[in-house]
Amino acid sequence: MGQVDWQSFALHREGTARRLRRAALIVAPILAIVVASGLSGCGSISQKFAELGSQAPGVGLSASAPQRPAEAAPYPAVHDIPPPRNSVTLTSTEKVQMESDLVGARNEQQQTVAKPEKKKDQKAQPQGRVIPASSRASIY
């Protein structure tokens, strides 16, 4: 068997790497110029095309859309402080009266919605094995 000439093999590999670097140095700027010119066309549309495109069906505003107002709406006054309130807080007697009214209304509603009475004759029916949702003995 013949011996491999490692020096010529190394020189051959070095030449390939140089060629690849040289090709990358040439191709990279050209590719950047092509991409930049392609993207610059996306940013500028002629006025003629814009007018024709807006009249195409399914593009732009529909015929039933309301017209824009002639005058732009003013921005809402965000930093304006509202006037101070003129109402006074409840006194202690008014608070007691209000609380008693609320408790009376709650009691009246609980009486009108009568809870059904449970029959003592019926025994609790066993429902089989019930596994809570947080149980570790789940099927998953």
C-alpha positions as CSV (number, residue, x, y, z in Angstrom):
1,M,0.0,0.0,0.0
2,G,1.1,3.5,-0.7
3,Q,1.7,6.1,1.8
4,V,-0.4,9.3,2.0
5,D,1.4,12.5,1.4
6,W,0.1,14.5,4.3
7,Q,1.8,17.7,3.3
8,S,0.1,17.9,-0.1
9,F,-3.2,16.9,1.6
10,A,-2.8,19.8,4.1
11,L,-2.0,22.2,1.3
12,H,-5.0,21.1,-0.7
13,R,-7.3,21.7,2.3
14,E,-5.7,25.1,3.0
15,G,-6.4,26.1,-0.6
16,T,-10.1,25.1,-0.3
17,A,-10.5,27.2,2.8
18,R,-8.9,30.2,1.1
19,R,-11.2,29.8,-1.9
20,L,-14.2,29.6,0.4
21,R,-13.1,32.8,2.3
22,R,-12.5,34.6,-0.9
23,A,-15.9,33.6,-2.3
24,A,-17.6,34.7,1.0
25,L,-15.9,38.1,0.8
26,I,-17.3,38.5,-2.7
27,V,-20.8,37.0,-2.3
28,A,-21.7,38.7,1.1
29,P,-21.6,42.3,-0.2
30,I,-23.5,41.4,-3.4
31,L,-26.1,39.6,-1.4
32,A,-26.5,42.6,1.0
33,I,-27.0,44.9,-2.0
34,V,-29.6,42.6,-3.6
35,V,-31.6,42.3,-0.3
36,A,-31.4,46.1,0.4
37,S,-32.6,47.0,-3.1
38,G,-35.4,44.5,-2.8
39,L,-36.6,45.8,0.5
40,S,-36.4,49.4,-0.6
41,G,-39.0,48.7,-3.3
42,C,-41.4,47.6,-0.6
43,G,-41.3,51.0,1.2
44,S,-42.2,53.1,-1.8
45,I,-45.4,52.7,-3.8
46,S,-46.3,55.1,-6.5
47,Q,-49.3,57.3,-6.2
48,K,-50.8,55.8,-9.3
49,F,-50.7,52.3,-8.0
50,A,-52.1,53.4,-4.6
51,E,-55.1,55.0,-6.3
52,L,-55.8,51.9,-8.5
53,G,-55.3,49.5,-5.6
54,S,-57.7,51.3,-3.4
55,Q,-60.5,51.0,-6.0
56,A,-60.0,47.2,-6.3
57,P,-62.8,45.1,-4.8
58,G,-62.2,44.1,-1.2
59,V,-59.6,46.7,-0.6
60,G,-60.1,49.9,1.3
61,L,-63.3,51.2,2.9
62,S,-66.7,49.8,1.9
63,A,-69.3,51.9,0.3
64,S,-71.5,51.8,3.4
65,A,-68.7,53.1,5.6
66,P,-69.5,56.5,7.2
67,Q,-67.5,59.5,6.0
68,R,-64.8,60.9,8.2
69,P,-65.7,64.0,10.2
70,A,-64.4,67.3,8.7
71,E,-62.8,68.3,12.0
72,A,-60.7,65.9,14.0
73,A,-62.0,65.1,17.5
74,P,-60.1,66.7,20.3
75,Y,-58.1,64.6,22.7
76,P,-59.8,63.8,26.0
77,A,-58.7,66.0,28.9
78,V,-56.8,63.3,30.8
79,H,-55.1,65.6,33.4
80,D,-58.1,67.6,34.4
81,I,-59.1,67.1,38.0
82,P,-62.8,66.6,38.7
83,P,-64.4,69.1,41.1
84,P,-64.5,68.1,44.8
85,R,-67.6,66.1,45.9
86,N,-70.3,68.0,47.6
87,S,-71.8,65.0,49.5
88,V,-71.0,64.4,53.2
89,T,-70.3,61.1,54.8
90,L,-73.0,59.3,56.8
91,T,-73.3,60.1,60.5
92,S,-73.2,57.3,63.0
93,T,-77.0,57.2,63.4
94,E,-77.4,57.1,59.6
95,K,-74.9,54.2,59.4
96,V,-76.8,52.2,62.1
97,Q,-80.1,52.9,60.2
98,M,-78.6,51.8,56.9
99,E,-77.1,48.6,58.4
100,S,-80.4,47.6,60.0
101,D,-82.2,48.2,56.7
102,L,-79.7,45.9,54.9
103,V,-80.0,43.2,57.5
104,G,-83.8,43.3,57.4
105,A,-83.7,43.0,53.6
106,R,-81.3,40.1,53.8
107,N,-83.5,38.3,56.3
108,E,-86.7,38.9,54.2
109,Q,-85.0,37.4,51.1
110,Q,-83.9,34.4,53.1
111,Q,-87.4,33.7,54.3
112,T,-88.9,34.1,50.8
113,V,-86.5,31.6,49.4
114,A,-87.4,28.7,51.7
115,K,-84.9,25.9,51.8
116,P,-86.5,22.5,51.1
117,E,-86.6,20.3,54.1
118,K,-84.6,17.0,54.1
119,K,-86.5,13.9,54.7
120,K,-85.0,11.9,57.6
121,D,-86.5,8.6,56.2
122,Q,-84.2,8.4,53.3
123,K,-80.7,6.9,54.0
124,A,-77.8,8.2,52.2
125,Q,-77.2,6.1,49.0
126,P,-73.6,5.0,48.5
127,Q,-72.4,6.4,45.3
128,G,-69.5,4.1,44.8
129,R,-65.9,5.1,44.9
130,V,-65.5,8.9,44.6
131,I,-62.0,10.1,43.7
132,P,-61.4,13.8,44.4
133,A,-59.8,15.9,41.6
134,S,-56.7,16.6,43.6
135,S,-56.2,12.9,44.5
136,R,-52.8,11.4,43.7
137,A,-54.6,8.2,42.8
138,S,-55.8,9.5,39.4
139,I,-55.8,7.6,36.2
140,Y,-53.2,9.9,34.6
